[in-house]
Amino acid sequence: MIWVSDALPGAVHDLTAARTHGIPATLAADDIKCRADKAYQGAGPAVRVPFRGKGLRGWHRRHNRDHARIRSLGERAMATLKCWRLLRKLRCSTTRITAVVRAVIALELAT
């Protein structure tokens, strides 16, 4: 599942936005495990992140490989989203931007 939360005004880090919307707490309360990138270190027990560092061996390396496979669908949807010219030219309220992003992700995942 890909989460698209309401946009926040200004430049806000992803983890800060997730905490503002209560996403890590909701995931933990509902016992839902989520995969995220290394920027989400410390987001909470429900958010799984890959191990940091170079030269990882054994199960750490396998964990990171499997983690990347699981996240690939969401990464592809977000990469496609960034390529849509429409989103680079938007100059409207954050409420409208959120609706547009949700529609684009739904279209991408449906194809």
Steps between C-alpha positions, in 0.01 A plus 500: 500500500625847418412782734429846361435743783387859472769737378651745747595855407869574452794264494438224755706181537309179429539364853384828652193497275428136590521582870283811454228282349549230765589227249769319706277500809201370303708223345628394842153514656351284224804265499572570132859463381623752245816511285681830460837631388796588724368853559233352729748371762338549839144526369383226734467124527242470219728661241765260368811652344807347337830466683751780450861465400720359230633148485201336666515122509275205567147559616543880508569499127210261430270714713590813299452316169158367601406839640581665166288246311199568718534875461555494122132543408463813709833636378393454139168677561678794663759520221223509242319761705807725493512474120149634449545853365167599656644474850799721424273778378238490777439828674196430714402420856648200680152346521473484121855371462422211736194403291704512178780287650251240624341482154836463325612221735168319452542522122859376519415203720198410286713460185 
